[in-house]
Amino acid sequence: MTQQKIRWLVALMSLALIGLVVFQVFGIRETLNAKADQFDGTVTEAMDAVVHKLEKVEVTVLTNRQLAAERRKEQLQHLAIPQKTVKTPQVVKNKKQLSPSKPVTTADPATITRKYASQTPLVQQWEFYGRVTAPSDVLGRPSGQLTEAEMHYIGEYYRNDGPNNTADRSREELEKRYDETMFRNLRRDVETAKLRKDSVSRFLSSRVTGSKNKNTATKPAKTKPRTVVVKEPKGSLRRVDSSKSRPLTEYEKAEQKSRVMREVFLDLLTNDRPLTQRVDMTILDSLLKYEFQLRGIDLPFEYGLRSDDNPHDFVFTSSPGYREDRLLAGYSMQLFPSDLLATDNMLFVYFPERQSYLAEQVWTTLISSVILILVMGVCFYVAMSTIVRQKKLSDMKNDFINNMTHEFKTPVSTISLATQMLEDDAVAASPTMLKRYLGIIRDENQRLGSQVEKVLQAARFDRGEVKMNREQTDMHELIETVVHSLSPQVEARNGILETHLQANPSIITGDEVHLTNLIFNLLDNAIKYSGETTDVSIRTENVTGALKITVSDKGIGMNKEALRHIFEQFYRVPTGNVHDVKGFGLGLSYVKKIVDEHKGSIKVDSTPGKGSTFEITLPYV
């Protein structure tokens, strides 16, 4: 795979991963917004239910208050009535006939109807024609329609009774207008209700009345003489049983109910009571908790009330000292929206844990998306790293094969040439020439064997088959041996190879062969990459529990990119098309593995154009 193809593959996979992340983030955001809208709608619905119930509670409280007042008033009236002086009537004896001047007494049709209502099934089953009464129709008209006077009153209210005008209108004027409208036709409505009863009631009433008149006109009343004497002090009070008092007429009952409704209506119309008197905080708290829990919202919340009298401050907060800016940032709803006079009484509710609650609602989706994105990201990184690493490894192996071919070709060619020369009779006749060419063959053969051994060692290290023959090794002797073997190369370059062996003791436990190769590779690289002037030094010193070996040169140096890869197998510092430095890229990787096998450490410090320094620390044991 070429470098260009790898770049296109990385770009496409990156684009796909970014698109996946964007879609996941967009989906999570939409889900969160949907949950937030659902939560807001539920809270608004609950608050609307609370406001509606508060209005019903207010009407119920006012109605019960007026009914209780009427009952107390009626009880007081029946409890005590002033005594009237009763005159002793004259005793009438054997009266044969009535006085002609006394009017004839007749029965009231309504009284007859009530008397026989329980005994007449027809009357019991009769219903008003064309009318269905509801329990709340206290003053309902039979037709269910408003009169012209009521329509006129309502029209006048909406034309003239704006919030500014009605606020200054007195309660007495409103009562007067209410009485003029609601009571003007009250007696007529009651009489109409009477007349709409069953004709049987009128028939029974007429027959009973006629019979009564006839009996009264023909037969005088027979009464026995008696004397009625009432002995009670003047001005005293007598208790009257309320069950035996005169029953209320239909008009009086309707008037009493209408009076109660009038008071409630006027209280609602002239809602000049403070907000704290209209709302019971205990009921409000209970309603809010009930409505929220009914809709599945079991979160702590704060709430507060603002009155139109003081719209900039809260008249009540559930938690004293609670931050008002948070309440204002929450949910709000107008209280008593059905008031005839518009008000700015507001209910504010704030949920401190709203965001965490919404996050919990999408927690599963969020975690799944994050895990999916992480898995895709890790897979993408591993895939790209593997592709790039394999690409580099492939390039290094190609370079290794090329270098190995050149390294093997040179000694093979040299051996071949020396063999041809030995076949010459003149060379064979000269012992000096013969010895020379045989030495060339031997040296090139050793060189070829050394290169093969390096490759085999790298393979054994990869398979973990290398075994260390640990023994006491004097590093100073080992270093002097390696320096002596490399001195001809340094002299050929007219360079300098200095040794500063100052460590004492200098004996460590390790594999002598591998340690020798380690020092050889370091000095060989320092000589090869020294440039025009070879100036190499090797130094030893003691550190805590270890021997420190430092190899320095003043060669071409390495950049930071090369420093990150110099210990990788087959890696060679790029030199372009110039291949003046031979090698397989196995030397420093071999050095790193030997140091690790001896539990040591290696550090490199290099500056391009100034040289490199390798520091190796090997423990004594």
C-alpha positions as CSV (number, residue, x, y, z in Angstrom):
1,M,0.0,0.0,0.0
2,T,1.4,3.3,-1.0
3,Q,1.7,6.4,1.2
4,Q,-1.0,8.2,-0.8
5,K,-3.5,5.4,-0.3
6,I,-2.8,5.3,3.4
7,R,-3.5,9.0,3.6
8,W,-6.8,8.7,1.7
9,L,-7.8,5.8,4.0
10,V,-7.0,7.8,7.1
11,A,-8.9,10.7,5.8
12,L,-12.0,8.7,5.0
13,M,-12.0,6.8,8.3
14,S,-11.6,10.1,10.2
15,L,-14.5,11.6,8.3
16,A,-16.7,8.6,9.1
17,L,-15.7,8.7,12.8
18,I,-16.4,12.4,13.0
19,G,-19.8,11.9,11.3
20,L,-20.7,9.2,13.7
21,V,-19.8,11.4,16.7
22,V,-21.8,14.4,15.2
23,F,-24.9,12.2,14.7
24,Q,-24.6,10.7,18.2
25,V,-24.3,14.2,19.8
26,F,-27.2,15.5,17.7
27,G,-29.3,12.5,18.7
28,I,-28.5,12.9,22.4
29,R,-29.3,16.6,22.2
30,E,-32.6,16.0,20.5
31,T,-33.5,13.4,23.1
32,L,-32.6,15.7,25.9
33,N,-34.6,18.5,24.4
34,A,-37.6,16.2,24.0
35,K,-37.3,15.1,27.6
36,A,-37.0,18.8,28.7
37,D,-40.1,19.8,26.7
38,Q,-42.0,16.8,28.1
39,F,-40.9,17.8,31.6
40,D,-41.9,21.4,31.1
41,G,-45.3,20.5,29.7
42,T,-45.9,18.2,32.7
43,V,-44.9,20.9,35.1
44,T,-47.1,23.5,33.4
45,E,-50.1,21.0,33.4
46,A,-49.6,20.4,37.1
47,M,-49.4,24.1,37.9
48,D,-52.5,24.8,35.8
49,A,-54.3,22.1,37.8
50,V,-53.1,23.6,41.0
51,V,-54.3,27.1,40.0
52,H,-57.7,25.7,39.0
53,K,-58.1,23.9,42.3
54,L,-57.1,27.0,44.2
55,E,-60.0,28.9,42.5
56,K,-62.4,26.1,43.4
57,V,-61.1,26.2,47.0
58,E,-61.6,29.9,47.2
59,V,-65.2,29.6,45.9
60,T,-65.9,26.8,48.3
61,V,-64.5,28.6,51.3
62,L,-66.5,31.8,50.5
63,T,-69.7,29.8,50.0
64,N,-69.3,27.8,53.2
65,R,-68.5,31.0,55.1
66,Q,-71.7,32.7,53.8
67,L,-73.8,29.6,54.4
68,A,-72.5,29.3,58.0
69,A,-73.3,32.9,58.6
70,E,-76.8,32.4,57.3
71,R,-77.3,29.4,59.6
72,R,-76.0,31.2,62.6
73,K,-78.3,34.1,61.8
74,E,-81.4,31.8,61.5
75,Q,-80.5,30.0,64.7
76,L,-80.3,33.3,66.6
77,Q,-83.7,34.4,65.2
78,H,-85.4,31.2,66.3
79,L,-83.6,31.1,69.6
80,A,-85.2,34.2,71.1
81,I,-88.4,36.1,70.1
82,P,-89.9,38.9,72.2
83,Q,-93.1,38.0,74.2
84,K,-96.4,39.6,72.9
85,T,-99.3,40.3,75.4
86,V,-102.2,37.9,74.8
87,K,-105.6,39.2,75.5
88,T,-108.2,36.9,77.1
89,P,-110.8,36.2,74.5
90,Q,-114.5,36.3,75.3
91,V,-116.3,33.1,75.8
92,V,-118.8,32.3,73.0
93,K,-121.6,30.0,74.0
94,N,-124.1,28.2,71.7
95,K,-123.3,30.4,68.6
96,K,-125.6,29.2,65.9
97,Q,-124.4,31.2,62.9
98,L,-121.5,33.2,61.6
99,S,-121.4,36.9,61.4
100,P,-122.3,38.1,57.9
101,S,-119.6,40.6,57.8
102,K,-116.7,38.1,58.4
103,P,-115.0,37.0,55.1
104,V,-115.0,33.4,54.0
105,T,-111.7,31.6,54.6
106,T,-110.3,29.6,51.6
107,A,-107.3,27.3,51.3
108,D,-104.1,28.4,49.6
109,P,-103.5,26.3,46.4
110,A,-99.8,26.0,47.2
111,T,-100.6,24.7,50.7
112,I,-103.0,22.2,49.3
113,T,-100.4,21.1,46.8
114,R,-97.8,20.6,49.5
115,K,-100.3,18.8,51.7
116,Y,-101.3,16.3,49.0
117,A,-97.9,16.0,47.3
118,S,-96.9,13.0,49.4
119,Q,-100.2,11.2,48.7
120,T,-100.6,11.9,45.0
121,P,-98.2,9.9,42.8
122,L,-99.1,12.0,39.8
123,V,-97.9,15.1,41.4
124,Q,-94.7,13.4,42.7
125,Q,-93.8,12.2,39.2
126,W,-94.5,15.5,37.4
127,E,-91.5,17.4,36.1
128,F,-91.3,20.9,34.8
129,Y,-92.0,20.8,31.1
130,G,-88.9,21.5,28.9
131,R,-86.5,22.1,31.8
132,V,-83.7,20.1,33.3
133,T,-82.5,21.5,36.7
134,A,-79.0,21.1,37.8
135,P,-77.9,21.1,41.5
136,S,-76.1,24.4,41.0
137,D,-79.1,26.2,39.3
138,V,-80.1,28.1,42.5
139,L,-81.6,31.0,40.5
140,G,-81.9,29.4,37.1
141,R,-84.6,30.6,34.8
142,P,-87.0,28.0,33.4
143,S,-85.8,28.9,29.9
144,G,-82.1,28.9,30.9
145,Q,-81.7,32.3,29.1
146,L,-80.7,35.7,30.5
147,T,-83.2,38.5,30.6
148,E,-82.7,41.8,28.9
149,A,-81.8,43.5,32.2
150,E,-79.1,41.0,32.9
151,M,-77.7,41.3,29.4
152,H,-77.7,45.1,29.8
153,Y,-75.9,44.9,33.1
154,I,-73.2,42.6,31.7
155,G,-72.8,44.8,28.6
156,E,-72.5,47.9,30.8
157,Y,-69.8,46.1,32.9
158,Y,-67.6,45.3,30.0
159,R,-68.0,48.7,28.4
160,N,-67.5,50.8,31.5
161,D,-66.1,48.7,34.2
162,G,-62.4,48.5,33.3
163,P,-59.8,47.7,35.9
164,N,-59.2,51.3,36.6
165,N,-62.9,52.2,37.0
166,T,-64.1,49.2,38.9
167,A,-61.3,49.4,41.4
168,D,-62.7,52.7,42.7
169,R,-66.3,51.5,42.7
170,S,-67.7,50.8,46.2
171,R,-69.1,47.5,47.3
172,E,-72.5,49.1,48.0
173,E,-72.8,50.2,44.4
174,L,-72.0,46.7,43.2
175,E,-74.6,45.3,45.6
176,K,-77.2,47.7,44.3
177,R,-76.5,46.8,40.7
178,Y,-76.6,43.1,41.6
179,D,-79.9,43.5,43.5
180,E,-81.5,45.5,40.7
181,T,-80.5,42.8,38.2
182,M,-81.0,39.6,40.1
183,F,-84.0,40.4,42.3
184,R,-86.1,42.5,39.8
185,N,-87.8,39.4,38.4
186,L,-87.2,37.1,41.3
187,R,-90.9,37.1,42.5
188,R,-92.1,36.7,39.0
189,D,-89.7,33.7,38.5
190,V,-91.0,32.0,41.6
191,E,-94.6,32.6,40.6
192,T,-93.9,31.2,37.2
193,A,-92.4,28.1,38.8
194,K,-95.6,27.7,40.8
195,L,-97.8,28.1,37.8
196,R,-95.8,25.6,35.8
197,K,-96.7,22.8,38.2
198,D,-99.1,20.0,37.4
199,S,-102.7,20.9,36.6
200,V,-103.7,18.2,39.1
201,S,-102.4,20.6,41.8
202,R,-104.8,23.3,40.6
203,F,-107.6,20.8,40.3
204,L,-107.2,19.5,43.8
205,S,-106.9,23.1,45.1
206,S,-110.2,24.2,43.4
207,R,-112.1,21.2,44.7
208,V,-110.9,21.5,48.2
209,T,-111.6,25.2,48.2
210,G,-115.1,24.8,46.9
211,S,-116.0,22.1,49.4
212,K,-114.6,24.3,52.2
213,N,-116.7,27.3,51.1
214,K,-119.8,25.2,50.9
215,N,-119.4,23.8,54.3
216,T,-118.6,27.1,55.8
217,A,-121.7,28.8,54.4
218,T,-124.3,26.2,55.4
219,K,-123.1,25.0,58.8
220,P,-122.2,27.3,61.5
221,A,-119.2,26.4,63.6
222,K,-119.9,24.8,66.9
223,T,-117.6,25.7,69.6
224,K,-117.7,25.1,73.3
225,P,-117.4,27.9,75.7
226,R,-113.8,28.2,77.0
227,T,-111.6,30.7,78.6
228,V,-107.9,31.2,77.4
229,V,-105.6,32.7,80.1
230,V,-101.9,33.3,79.4
231,K,-99.9,34.0,82.5
232,E,-96.5,35.3,81.5
233,P,-94.7,38.4,82.6
234,K,-94.8,41.2,80.1
235,G,-91.6,41.6,78.1
236,S,-90.3,38.1,78.9
237,L,-88.9,35.7,76.3
238,R,-90.2,32.3,75.4
239,R,-88.3,29.6,73.6
240,V,-89.8,28.5,70.3
241,D,-89.0,25.1,68.7
242,S,-87.6,25.8,65.4
243,S,-89.1,22.6,64.0
244,K,-92.6,24.0,64.7
245,S,-91.8,27.5,63.2
246,R,-93.5,28.7,60.0
247,P,-91.8,27.1,57.0
248,L,-90.2,29.4,54.4
249,T,-92.0,30.1,51.2
250,E,-90.4,29.4,47.8
251,Y,-89.7,33.1,47.5
252,E,-88.0,33.3,50.8
253,K,-85.9,30.2,50.1
254,A,-84.8,31.6,46.8
255,E,-84.1,34.9,48.3
256,Q,-81.9,33.3,51.0
257,K,-79.9,31.3,48.5
258,S,-79.6,34.3,46.2
259,R,-78.3,36.4,49.1
260,V,-75.6,33.8,49.8
261,M,-74.6,33.7,46.1
262,R,-74.7,37.4,46.0
263,E,-72.2,37.7,48.8
264,V,-69.9,35.1,47.2
265,F,-70.2,36.8,43.8
266,L,-69.4,40.2,45.2
267,D,-66.4,38.8,47.1
268,L,-65.1,37.3,43.9
269,L,-65.9,40.4,41.9
270,T,-64.3,42.8,44.4
271,N,-61.2,40.7,45.1
272,D,-59.5,43.3,47.1
273,R,-58.3,40.8,49.7
274,P,-54.5,40.3,50.0
275,L,-53.0,37.4,48.2
276,T,-51.9,35.8,51.4
277,Q,-55.6,35.7,52.5
278,R,-56.8,34.2,49.3
279,V,-54.2,31.4,49.2
280,D,-53.6,28.9,52.1
281,M,-49.9,28.1,51.9
282,T,-50.4,24.6,53.4
283,I,-53.0,23.8,50.8
284,L,-50.8,25.2,48.1
285,D,-47.9,23.1,49.2
286,S,-50.0,20.0,49.4
287,L,-51.5,20.6,45.9
288,L,-48.2,21.1,44.3
289,K,-46.7,18.0,45.8
290,Y,-49.8,15.9,44.9
291,E,-50.0,17.2,41.3
292,F,-46.3,16.7,40.7
293,Q,-46.2,13.2,42.1
294,L,-49.4,12.3,40.3
295,R,-47.5,13.0,37.0
296,G,-44.3,11.2,38.0
297,I,-42.3,14.2,39.1
298,D,-40.8,13.3,42.5
299,L,-38.2,16.1,42.8
300,P,-37.5,18.7,45.4
301,F,-38.8,22.1,44.4
302,E,-39.0,25.6,45.6
303,Y,-42.0,27.9,45.0
304,G,-43.0,31.5,45.7
305,L,-45.8,34.0,45.3
306,R,-45.8,37.5,43.9
307,S,-48.7,39.9,44.4
308,D,-49.8,42.6,42.0
309,D,-49.6,45.0,44.9
310,N,-45.8,44.5,45.0
311,P,-44.7,42.9,41.7
312,H,-41.0,43.2,42.5
313,D,-40.8,41.2,45.7
314,F,-42.1,37.8,46.8
315,V,-44.8,37.9,49.4
316,F,-44.0,34.2,50.2
317,T,-41.3,31.7,49.5
318,S,-41.2,28.1,50.5
319,S,-37.7,28.4,51.8
320,P,-37.0,31.8,53.5
321,G,-33.9,33.4,52.1
322,Y,-34.0,31.4,48.9
323,R,-32.4,33.1,45.9
324,E,-35.2,34.9,44.0
325,D,-33.3,34.9,40.7
326,R,-33.6,31.1,40.6
327,L,-37.3,31.3,41.2
328,L,-37.6,33.8,38.4
329,A,-35.6,31.5,36.1
330,G,-38.1,28.6,36.8
331,Y,-41.8,28.2,35.9
332,S,-44.4,30.8,36.4
333,M,-48.2,30.9,36.1
334,Q,-50.9,33.5,36.9
335,L,-53.0,32.9,39.9
336,F,-56.8,33.3,39.7
337,P,-57.0,33.8,36.0
338,S,-60.8,33.8,36.1
339,D,-61.0,37.0,38.1
340,L,-63.2,39.6,36.5
341,L,-60.5,42.1,37.3
342,A,-57.2,41.1,35.8
343,T,-54.4,40.7,38.4
344,D,-50.7,40.0,38.3
345,N,-50.6,37.5,41.1
346,M,-48.1,34.9,40.0
347,L,-47.0,31.5,41.2
348,F,-43.3,30.6,40.6
349,V,-41.8,27.1,40.9
350,Y,-38.2,26.1,40.5
351,F,-36.6,22.6,40.4
352,P,-33.0,22.7,41.6
353,E,-32.3,19.2,40.3
354,R,-34.0,19.6,36.9
355,Q,-30.8,19.2,34.9
356,S,-29.7,16.1,36.7
357,Y,-33.2,14.7,36.4
358,L,-33.2,15.2,32.7
359,A,-29.7,13.7,32.4
360,E,-31.0,10.6,34.3
361,Q,-33.8,10.3,31.8
362,V,-31.3,10.0,28.9
363,W,-28.6,8.3,30.9
364,T,-28.9,5.0,29.1
365,T,-28.8,6.6,25.7
366,L,-25.9,8.8,26.7
367,I,-23.8,6.0,28.1
368,S,-24.5,3.8,25.1
369,S,-23.5,6.5,22.7
370,V,-20.3,7.4,24.7
371,I,-19.3,3.7,24.8
372,L,-20.0,3.3,21.1
373,I,-18.0,6.4,20.3
374,L,-15.1,5.3,22.4
375,V,-15.0,1.8,20.9
376,M,-15.1,3.3,17.4
377,G,-12.3,5.8,18.3
378,V,-10.1,3.1,19.9
379,C,-10.7,0.8,16.9
380,F,-9.9,3.7,14.5
381,Y,-6.7,4.5,16.4
382,V,-5.5,0.9,16.5
383,A,-6.3,0.4,12.9
384,M,-4.5,3.5,11.8
385,S,-1.5,2.8,14.1
386,T,-1.3,-0.7,12.8
387,I,-1.5,0.4,9.2
388,V,1.2,3.1,9.7
389,R,3.4,0.8,11.7
390,Q,3.1,-2.0,9.1
391,K,3.9,0.5,6.4
392,K,7.0,1.6,8.2
393,L,8.0,-2.0,9.0
394,S,7.5,-2.8,5.3
395,D,9.7,0.0,4.3
396,M,12.4,-0.9,6.8
397,K,12.4,-4.5,5.7
398,N,12.8,-3.4,2.1
399,D,15.7,-1.3,3.2
400,F,17.1,-4.1,5.2
401,I,16.9,-6.5,2.2
402,N,18.6,-3.9,0.0
403,N,21.3,-3.3,2.6
404,M,21.8,-7.0,3.3
405,T,22.1,-7.6,-0.4
406,H,24.9,-5.0,-0.7
407,E,26.6,-6.2,2.5
408,F,26.6,-9.8,1.3
409,K,27.4,-8.9,-2.3
410,T,30.7,-7.2,-1.4
411,P,32.4,-10.1,0.5
412,V,31.1,-12.6,-2.0
413,S,32.5,-10.6,-4.9
414,T,35.8,-10.1,-3.1
415,I,36.0,-13.9,-2.4
416,S,35.2,-14.6,-6.0
417,L,37.8,-12.3,-7.2
418,A,40.5,-13.7,-4.9
419,T,39.6,-17.2,-6.0
420,Q,40.1,-16.3,-9.6
421,M,43.5,-14.8,-8.7
422,L,44.6,-18.0,-7.0
423,E,43.8,-19.9,-10.2
424,D,46.5,-17.9,-11.9
425,D,49.8,-19.8,-12.1
426,A,51.9,-16.7,-11.5
427,V,50.0,-16.0,-8.2
428,A,50.2,-19.6,-7.2
429,A,54.0,-19.6,-7.8
430,S,54.5,-16.6,-5.5
431,P,54.0,-17.5,-1.8
432,T,53.6,-13.9,-0.9
433,M,50.7,-13.3,-3.3
434,L,49.2,-16.6,-2.4
435,K,49.2,-15.7,1.3
436,R,47.7,-12.3,0.6
437,Y,44.7,-13.6,-1.4
438,L,44.1,-16.3,1.1
439,G,44.0,-13.6,3.9
440,I,41.4,-11.6,1.9
441,I,39.2,-14.6,1.5
442,R,39.5,-15.3,5.2
443,D,38.6,-11.7,6.2
444,E,35.6,-11.5,3.8
445,N,34.4,-14.8,5.0
446,Q,34.5,-13.6,8.6
447,R,32.7,-10.5,7.6
448,L,30.0,-12.4,5.8
449,G,29.6,-14.7,8.8
450,S,29.4,-11.7,11.1
451,Q,26.5,-10.2,9.1
452,V,24.7,-13.5,9.0
453,E,25.1,-13.8,12.8
454,K,23.6,-10.4,13.3
455,V,20.5,-11.4,11.4
456,L,20.2,-14.6,13.3
457,Q,20.6,-12.9,16.6
458,A,17.8,-10.5,15.7
459,A,15.5,-13.4,14.8
460,R,16.4,-15.2,18.1
461,F,15.7,-12.1,20.1
462,D,12.3,-11.8,18.4
463,R,11.4,-15.4,19.3
464,G,12.9,-15.0,22.9
465,E,15.3,-17.8,22.4
466,V,18.5,-15.9,23.5
467,K,20.0,-17.2,26.7
468,M,22.5,-15.2,28.8
469,N,25.6,-16.9,30.0
470,R,26.1,-14.7,33.1
471,E,29.6,-14.6,34.6
472,Q,32.0,-12.2,36.2
473,T,33.2,-9.9,33.4
474,D,35.8,-7.1,33.6
475,M,34.4,-4.3,31.5
476,H,37.7,-2.5,31.2
477,E,39.4,-5.5,29.6
478,L,36.4,-6.0,27.3
479,I,36.5,-2.3,26.2
480,E,40.3,-2.3,25.6
481,T,39.8,-5.4,23.4
482,V,37.1,-3.8,21.3
483,V,39.1,-0.5,21.0
484,H,42.1,-2.4,19.8
485,S,40.1,-4.2,17.1
486,L,38.6,-0.8,15.8
487,S,41.8,1.2,15.9
488,P,42.7,0.4,12.2
489,Q,39.3,2.0,11.1
490,V,40.1,5.1,13.2
491,E,43.6,5.4,11.9
492,A,42.3,5.0,8.4
493,R,40.2,8.1,8.9
494,N,42.9,9.9,10.7
495,G,40.7,10.1,13.8
496,I,41.0,9.8,17.5
497,L,39.5,7.2,19.8
498,E,40.1,8.1,23.5
499,T,39.4,5.9,26.5
500,H,38.8,7.2,30.1
501,L,38.3,4.1,32.2
502,Q,37.8,5.4,35.7
503,A,35.3,2.9,37.2
504,N,36.5,1.0,40.2
505,P,35.4,-1.8,40.5
506,S,34.9,-2.5,36.9
507,I,33.6,-6.1,37.1
508,I,29.9,-6.9,36.6
509,T,27.9,-10.0,36.2
510,G,26.9,-10.5,32.6
511,D,27.3,-12.3,29.3
512,E,30.8,-11.5,28.0
513,V,30.0,-12.2,24.3
514,H,26.8,-10.0,24.2
515,L,28.5,-7.3,26.2
516,T,31.4,-7.3,23.7
517,N,29.0,-7.0,20.8
518,L,27.2,-4.1,22.7
519,I,30.4,-2.1,23.0
520,F,31.5,-2.9,19.5
521,N,28.1,-1.7,18.0
522,L,28.2,1.6,19.9
523,L,31.8,2.4,18.9
524,D,31.3,1.2,15.3
525,N,28.2,3.5,14.9
526,A,30.2,6.4,16.5
527,I,33.0,5.9,14.0
528,K,30.7,5.4,10.9
529,Y,28.6,8.5,11.7
530,S,31.5,10.8,12.7
531,G,31.6,12.6,9.4
532,E,34.9,13.9,8.0
533,T,36.6,14.1,11.4
534,T,36.5,11.1,13.7
535,D,36.6,12.0,17.4
536,V,35.2,9.3,19.6
537,S,35.6,8.8,23.3
538,I,34.5,6.1,25.8
539,R,34.3,6.6,29.5
540,T,33.5,4.5,32.5
541,E,32.5,5.6,36.0
542,N,30.8,4.3,39.1
543,V,27.2,5.3,40.1
544,T,25.1,3.9,42.9
545,G,25.2,0.2,42.6
546,A,26.0,0.2,38.9
547,L,28.7,0.8,36.2
548,K,28.1,3.7,33.8
549,I,29.5,3.6,30.3
550,T,29.5,6.7,28.1
551,V,30.2,6.7,24.4
552,S,30.5,10.2,22.7
553,D,31.2,11.4,19.2
554,K,31.3,14.7,17.4
555,G,29.6,13.4,14.3
556,I,26.5,14.3,12.3
557,G,24.1,13.8,15.2
558,M,20.4,13.0,15.0
559,N,17.1,14.9,15.2
560,K,14.2,14.3,17.6
561,E,12.3,12.2,15.1
562,A,15.3,9.8,14.6
563,L,15.8,9.6,18.4
564,R,12.3,8.2,18.8
565,H,13.0,5.3,16.4
566,I,16.7,4.5,16.6
567,F,16.1,1.4,18.8
568,E,13.5,0.0,16.5
569,Q,14.5,-3.1,14.5
570,F,15.6,-2.3,10.9
571,Y,15.5,1.4,11.5
572,R,18.2,3.5,9.9
573,V,18.6,7.3,10.0
574,P,17.4,8.6,6.6
575,T,20.3,9.9,4.4
576,G,18.4,10.3,1.1
577,N,20.0,8.6,-1.9
578,V,23.4,8.5,-0.3
579,H,24.3,5.0,1.0
580,D,27.9,5.7,2.2
581,V,27.1,4.1,5.6
582,K,26.6,0.4,5.4
583,G,24.4,-1.5,7.9
584,F,21.2,-3.4,8.5
585,G,19.6,-1.2,11.1
586,L,20.0,-4.0,13.7
587,G,22.9,-2.7,15.7
588,L,21.1,-0.3,18.2
589,S,18.1,-2.5,18.5
590,Y,20.5,-5.3,19.5
591,V,22.1,-2.9,22.0
592,K,18.8,-2.0,23.6
593,K,17.8,-5.7,24.0
594,I,21.2,-6.6,25.6
595,V,20.9,-3.7,28.1
596,D,17.3,-4.8,29.0
597,E,18.5,-8.4,29.5
598,H,21.1,-7.1,32.0
599,K,18.4,-5.0,33.8
600,G,20.2,-1.8,32.8
601,S,19.2,1.4,31.1
602,I,20.3,3.4,28.1
603,K,19.9,7.1,27.3
604,V,20.7,9.1,24.2
605,D,21.4,12.8,23.8
606,S,22.1,14.1,20.3
607,T,22.1,17.4,18.5
608,P,22.3,17.6,14.7
609,G,25.7,18.7,13.5
610,K,27.3,18.4,17.0
611,G,27.3,14.7,17.7
612,S,25.7,12.1,19.9
613,T,26.2,10.7,23.4
614,F,25.0,7.3,24.6
615,E,24.9,6.5,28.4
616,I,24.6,2.9,29.5
617,T,24.1,1.9,33.1
618,L,24.7,-1.8,34.0
619,P,24.1,-3.0,37.6
620,Y,27.0,-4.9,39.2
621,V,24.7,-7.9,40.1
